[in-house]
Amino acid sequence: MSAHADNHAHDDDHGHHHKETFVTKYIFSQDHKMIAKQYLVTGTIMGVIGVLMSLMFRMQIAWPEEPNVLFEALLGKWAPDGVMDADIYLALVTIHGTIMVFFVLTAGLSGTFSNLLIPLQIGARDMASGFLNMVSYWLFFVSCIIMVSSLFVEAGPAAAGWTIYPPLSALPMAQGGSGMGMTLWLVSMAIFIASSLLGSLNYVVTVINLRTKGMSMTRLPLTIWAFFVTAIIGIISFPVLLSAALLLIMDRSFGTSFFLSDIFIQGEVLHYQGGSPVLFEHLFWFLGHPEVYIVILPAMGLVSEIMASNSRKPIFGYRAMIASILAIAFLSTIVWGHHMFVSGMNPFLGSVFTFTTLLIAIPSAVKAFNWITTLWKGNLQMNPAMLFSIGFVSTFITGGLTGIILGDSALDINVHDTYFVVAHFHLVMGISALYGMFAGIYHWYPKMFGRMLNKNLGYIHFWITAVCAYGVFFPMHFIGMAGLPRRYYTNSNFPLFDDLANVNVVITMFALVGGVVQIIYLYNFFSSIFYGKKAVQNPWQSTTLEWTTPVEHIHGNWPGDIPHVYRWAYDYSKPGHDVDFVPQNIPLKEGEEELQH
């Protein structure tokens, strides 16, 4: 009892005597809730840049060689007379991919919601280390600045694709973007990886050590399981990309040849020998494939939580969901070779990677069936968060089905490096993760900002985005099967593809509409911070601990003692209770049994 009293006194003392200035509260904050907002706003700004790039190169593909005022205004010397230069097209594709995969979907999604929800949902005052948390955000911010600044280098930004395969990335003289632009790319990514590792270590330590009394691992919400396992995957796989980046810097600047061998430029033999570009592929994809799940697992956790809350039903198969998260995490680290089926890989090794790749469909299917069963006969609340969650399940299934083709070494050869691949990974990773992110923002916005988003604008945002996402990526499967290669600046030199030109125009029209409608979301997001309807403490009548904290943010989350946990996270519509939700901090009634999950 005295320990609780001492804690309470310490909290009061902490709240009253440490007056925060603007700088300590909003800029160099160590409060996990503020750092979550910083990640979200920074990720949103990077997302706008990434989407603008995609719209520019989509317009180039739809109307090649045609002057465009927008190109002239935004690209300057790279678009003489409004016609996009071929080099800047590759650079836009490269930086778009880098920004969306790492800066938006990894840091923007995981950084935002891991920071916001881990302490709140496990019953902790803050992260294990508030200082390291702050440092991880600022390293992320610096890496964003360096990546964006590479766009303004005279010779142009990195243009070797977001996978930066050597020799284009290893030889500074290979093309314009292989010079300073590529160096800035590598420096930015090295800093980003440091940020990600610091954040991930913090998340893991917090979940293991700072759970409140009664919060056993099997009472954790699925969101926390997803963030926890995602952080572990990041700790295992990100250092491998860092090693690849450092070896690449040595090849570029110090005369080594880890990734270079027998290079000829205009008939001249370079001095490199003994290296292997395929080694770089192994190192890159050892991160690159787990990266897909670093992106998608947090979205899966958010969607699970939102579906249970808005179905007014317990999540179906809680333990199976945890087992599938763990299985996905393990399998994701032993499937990287399926990106390399056409690299000259031994066919036997190809068959091994085919087997492990197809195996990962099983835990993914478990999750999909459990989400559908959670919805089945539920009392569905069709708010924007729920719609985006259902949209996530749709795109995850449709995008995942094409992965079966790409994961088979014999079938992959036919569609490798075509638009079929672009369609697959954008649906299963890009759009699905964005849907999960949007769902999370609509659901936890009241917890972040104390106000509600406009529901009607949310509906408009969802329906137009959903139609446009399929309008863009569904036709890409067919032009990919017709053989249209990806990353080509124009296809007008190939009569074989003339019949596909109209399809590319349709895809671009959908992309433009889908891009423009995000302005509605941005308006809703930023205006609601100031003018949105004030939120009540538990607007969705959810059971998890974050909704027991006051609407007004305090550093330490709970004004008094941290609540204890007596039940699992999904007591919705439980017989014997007057309301259809029972928060985790409500003790069991006499004779009440905790649900077997």
N, C-alpha and C positions, 0 to 999 in steps of 0.2 A: 504493500500500500504506500509506504513512504517513497519507494522508488518511483511509482507513478506520480506522486505529488512533486518529487524533485524534478521529474521530466517536465511536468506541466509548468512548474515555476521557471524552468530553463526556457521553455517555449515562449512563455510570456515575456521573459527578459529579452529573449532574442527578437521578438516582435516589436518591443517598445524602444529599445536602446540602439538599434542599428538602423538609423535613418538612411535610406537609400537615395542617392542622387540620380539624376536622369541617366548619367553614364553607367553607374553600377546597376541600375534597374533594367535599362533597355538595350544597352550595348554590351558591356562586359558583365553580363548577368551569369550567376551560377545557379539560378533557379531553373529546374528542368522544364517547367511549363513555358518560361520565356524562351529558353533555348529551342524548344519544340517549335515555337512561333517563328523564331529566326530561321530555322531550317526550312519551314514551310514557305515563308515569303521568299527566301533566296532560291529555293527549288522552283517556285512559281515563276520568278523572273527568268531563270535559266530555261524553264519550259517554254516560255513565250519566245525566247531567242531560238530554241530548237525547232519549234513549230513553224516560225517564220522562215527558217532555212528550208524546211521540208516543202513549204508552199512554193518557195522560189524554184527549187529544182523540179517540183512537179509541173510548174508552168513551162519550164524549159523542155521537159519531156513531151508535154502535150503540144506545144507550139514551137518546135525547134527553129532556129534561124530567124524567127520573127522578132522585130524590135519591141522592147518592153520598157515603158517609162520607169516602172518600179525598179527594174534591174539597173538602169542608168543612175537612178537616185541612190540606191543602196550599195551598189557594187563599184561605182566609179570607174576606175581604169580597167576593172575586170569585165566590164560590159560596154565596150566601145560602141557608140550609136545604139545602145540598148540591147545589143546581142551578147548573151552570156558567153564568156570565154570557157573553153573546155577544162582548163586547169582549175578554175574556181568552182566548176560543177563538182569535181571530185572532192575539193576541199569542203564544200557545203555538205556533201554526203558524209564525209569523215567526221566533221565537227558536230553535225546533227546527231549521228549515232552515238558519239562519245557523250555529248551533253545529256541525251535522253536516257541512255543506259546507266551512266554513273551518277550524274549530277541531279537528275530529276527522279528517276525510279529507284535508285539505291539510296542516295543521301536524302532526297526530298521526301520519299515515302517512309523508309525505315528510320531515318534520323528524326523525322517529325513525330511519328506515332510511338516509336520505342521510347523516346524522351518523354512524351506526354503521358503515356499509359503505364509504363513499367512501375514507377513509384506509386502512382495512384491506385492501380489495380492490385498490387501486392501488399499495400498498406505500409508504405515507407515515406519518411519525411522528404527524401530527395534521392538522387543517385548516390552510389557509394562514394564517388568523388565529384563534387560539383566543379572543382577547378579543372580536372581533366575533361569534364563534359564541355566546359567553356572553351578549352584549348582545341578540342576536336571540332567544334563548330567553326572557330576562327581559322583553323587549318583548311577546312572545307571552303570557307569564304575566300581565302587567299588563292586556293587552287582554281576556284571559279574565275577570279579576276585574271589570273595568268592565262587560263584557257580562252577567255573572251579577248584578252589583249593579243593573242596570237592571230586573231582575225585582221589585225591592223599592221602586221609585219609586211614590209615592202614586197618581199618575194612571195607572200601568201602563206596561209596557215597550212598545217599538216594535210596531206592529200593522199595518204596511203590506205584509206579505209579505216573504220574505227578499230579494226583488228591490227592495224599497222604492221603488216607482214614485211619482213626484209625481202628483197634488197631495197625496195622503194623507201623504207623508213631508215635503213642502215647507211645508205650512201648519201651524204649531203648534196652531192652533185646530181642525183638521180632526176629530180624535177624541182621546180620552184619551191614547193611546199616542204621539200625534204631538208631545207636549210634551217634557218632560225625558227620557222613555224613548227617543225617537228621537234626541235629541242625544247621549245616552250610546252608542247604537248607532253613530252616525257617528264619535265619538271613538275607540271601541273598534276599529272597522274601520281607521281611519287608522293607529293604532298597530300593528295586526296587519299592515297592508301594509308598514310600515317594517320590521317583524320579518322578513317574508317576503323582502323585497328584500335585506336584509343577508345572510340565510341563502343565498339564491340566488347572489348575487355570490361568496360564499365557496366554494360548491360548484363553480361554474364555474372559478374561479381554481385551486382545488385540483386538479381533474381535468386542467386544461391544464398546470400547472407542476410538480406534485409526484409524477408517476408514477415508479416505480422503474425501474432500468435494464432494458431489454428489454420493458417494458410499452408496446408500441405501441397506437395506438387500435384496431387490429383484433385485439388480444389482450385487450381489456377485456371483462369479463363484461357480459352484457346489462343487469344491474342498474345498472351504472355509466352505460351509455349512456342508460338510462331516466331516471336522476336528473339527468344532465347536461343532457339536452334539456328535461326538465321545468323545471329552473332557468332555462334560457334563455327558455322560454315565459313564466315568471313575471316575469322582468325586462322583457319586452316589454309584457305586458298588465296587470300590477297597477298601474302608474302611471296608467293610464287610469281605473281605478276610483277611485283616490285623487283624481284631478281631478274626477270626478263627485261624490264625497263633499264636496270642498271647495266646489264650486259650489253644492251643495245646502245646505251650511251658510250660504253667503252669501245664498241665497234665503230661508232660514229666519230669519236674524238681522240681515241688513244691508240688506234692502229691495230686493235685485236681483230680476230675473225671468228667469233663464236658462231655467228649466223651467216657468214659469207664464205663462198668458195667458187673459184673459177669464174670470175665476173669479167665480162667483156663489155666495154663501152666504145662504140664506133670503131671496132676492130682492135682497140688497145686492150691488152690483158692487164688487169689490175693485180696488185701484189697479194691479194687475199687468197688464203688456201686453208683447207682443213675444216672449215665451219659448215654448218647445216641450217638452212632456213627452216627445215622441218622441225628442228629442235625448238625454234621459237614458237612454232605452232603448238607443240606439246605444252610448253610453258604457258603460253597465252590461254589455251583452252582448258588447262587444268584449273585456271580461275574462271575462264569464260563460260563453261557450262554450269558450275555451281552458282555463278553470277545470275543466271536465269532464275534460280530458286531463291537467291538472296533478294531478288526483285519480287518474286511471286509469292513466297511464303508469308511475308507480312500482310500482303493483300488477302491471302487465304484466311489468316487469323482474323482480320478486320471483318471480312464477309461472314465468317462463322458467327461472330459475336452479334453482328447487325441482324442476321437472319433469325437467330434465336429470339432476340429482343422484339423484332417486328412480326414474328410468327406467333408470339405469345406461347411458345412451346420450348421444352428443353431441346438443346442441340441433339440430333440423333447420333448415337455411336460415339460418345465422347472419348472413350479409351481407344477406339479404332482410329479416331481422328488424330490422337496423339501418336499412335503407332505409325500412322501413314506419314505424319510430319517427320518422324525419326527415320523411316524407311526412305523417304524422298531425300533427306539430307545425306544418308549414307550412299545411296545409289547415284546421287548427282555428282559425287566425286570420282566415280569409276566409269563414266560414260563419255568423257571428253573426246575420245577418238572418233566419234561419229561425225565430227566436223571435218575429218581429215580422210574420208574414204577415197577421195580422188588424188591424194598426195603420194601415191605409190606404196601405200600401206600393204603389208603382207595380208593376203586374203584370209588366212586363219585368224590373225589379229582383228581383222574387220568383222569376222563372224562373232568373236568374243564381244566386241563393242556393240554389235547388233543385238546380241542376247541381253546385255545389261541395259541397253537403251529401251528395248521393248518391255523389259521387266518393270521399268519405272512407271509404265502405264497402269500397273495394278494399284499402288497406293494413290495415284492420281484419280483413278476411277472410284476407289473407296470414298475419297473426299467428295467427288461429284455426286455419287449416289446418296451419300449422307446429307448433303445440302438439299437435294431434291426431296428426300424423305422428311427433312425438317420442315419444308414448305407444305408437304402433303397434309391436307385437312387442318392447316393452321388458321388462326384468326389473323389473316395477313393485313398489316398496316402498310399501304402502298405509298410511303413517303419517298422523296428522292433518294435517300440512302438505301432503302430497300430495293428500289428500281435498279440502281447501279450495282447492287449486290447480285441481283438476278441476272443482270446484263453480264456481270463477271462470269457467272457459271456458264452462260451461253457461249461467250467468246472463248473461255477456257476449254470447253468441250470441242467446239468446232475447230479451234486452232490446234488442239491436242491431237485430233484425229489425223491431221496431215503430218504430224510428227511421226506417226507409224511408218509412213512412206519414207520420210527423210532418215529415219533411224535404221532402215534396212539397207545394207551396203549395196545390194544388187539394184534396188529401185532408186536409190539416191543418185546414182551416176547419171541417170536420165534428166534429172531436174536440178542438179547441183549448180549453184551460181546463176539460177534463173529467178524470175519474179515469184516462182512458187515458194522459194525459201523466204523471200521478203514477206509474202502473205502469211506464211506459217508463223514466223517468230513475232511479227507485229501483232497478230491476233492473240497468240497464246501468252506472250510476255508483255508487249507494249500496251495494247488496248486493255487487256485484262488487268494489268497492274495499275493503269490509269483509272479504270473503273473502281478498283479497290481503294485507290487513293481518294477519288471523288466521294465514294460511299463513306469512307472514314471522315472526310472533312464535313460532309452534311450531317453525320451522326454526332461527331464530337465538337463541332463548332461552338455549341453552347458552353461546353466545358473550357474551350480555349479562350473565348472572347466574352462570355456572359450574355450573348445575344443570339437570336435565332436568324438563320438564313431565310430568305423569301422562298416559300414552298413553290409558288406558281412559276417563278423564274427557274427553280430547280427542275420542275417538270419539263419546261421548254428545253432546258439545257440537256436533260437526259435523252428525250425522244429524238431531237435533231442529231445529237452526237451519236446515238445508237444506229440510226439509219445511215448516217454518213460513214461511220466506221466500217460497217459491212459493205457500203457502196464503194469504198476505197479498196478494201483488202480481199473481198470475195472474188471480184473479177481478176485480181492478180494471179490467183491459182490457175486460171485458164490460159492467160497469156504466158505464164511460166511453163505450163505443159506444152504450149505451142513453141517453146524454145527461146522466148525473149530473154536475153541475158540482163542481169542487174548491173547497175553502176555505169551503163553506157550513156554518154552525153546526148547522143541522138541515135535513132535507129533508121533515119531516113536514107542511109547509104545501103541498106539491105532490103532489096525488093521483097524478100521472103516475109518481112514483117510489115509490109504496107497495109495489109488487112487489119492489123492490130492497132493502127494509129487512132482510129475512132474510139477504141476501148480506153486508150490512154487519156483521151480528152474527157471521157465520162468519169474516169477515176479522178482526174484533176478537178473537175467541177465539184464532185463530192468532197474532195479534200479542202477546196476553198470554202465551201459552205460550212463544213465541220470546223475549220479553223476560225472562221468569223464568229460562229456561235459561241466560241469560248469567251468572247468579249462579254456576253451576257453573264457567264459564270464569274468573270473577273469583276464586273460591276457589282454583282450580288455579294461577292466575297468582301470587297473593300468597303462598299457603302454600308453593309450590315454591321461592320465593326463599330460604326458611329450611330447609325440610324435604325438598326434592326430592332425588332421587338425584344424586350428584355426576357432573358431565359429564367425559368424556375429551376429549382435545384435538381430535379430529376425529370426532365421533359419527356423522356421516352419510357418512363416507369421500368427502368432496368435494374438488374439485381447486383451488379458489380460495385466494387467499393468506391470507384471514382465519383459516383453520383451521391455519395454520403458527405462529400466535402462541400463547403459553402460555395455559392456562385462567385462571390468576391474572392479573388486569389489572395492567398497568404503564403509566405515562404515557410514551408513546413506542412502544407496541405490541410491538416486538421487543427482546429483551434485548441482542442483539449487532448485527451488521450487518443492514441490511434485505436480505431475499432478492432475488436477481435472477430475472427471468422468461425462460423459454426456449421456452414453448409457449402456445397459446391456452387458454381457460378450460374447455374441454369435452372433455378427453381421457379419456372413459369407455369401457371395454371395447375398448381399442385393441389390435389384434393385436401380438404380440411382447413383451407385458409379463405378468408373473406375476400382478399384481392388476388389478382392473377399473377402477382410477382412477389417473391419473398427475398429481400436483400440478404447478402451473405453475412451481414453482421447481426441478423435476428436469430436468437437462440432457438433450438429445436423445442417444440412443445412436448409436453409429457406424453410419451407413447409414440411420438412422431419418429419415423425412420428416415435417415438420409437416403436419398435416391441411390440405387445401384447404377453406376454409370461406367 
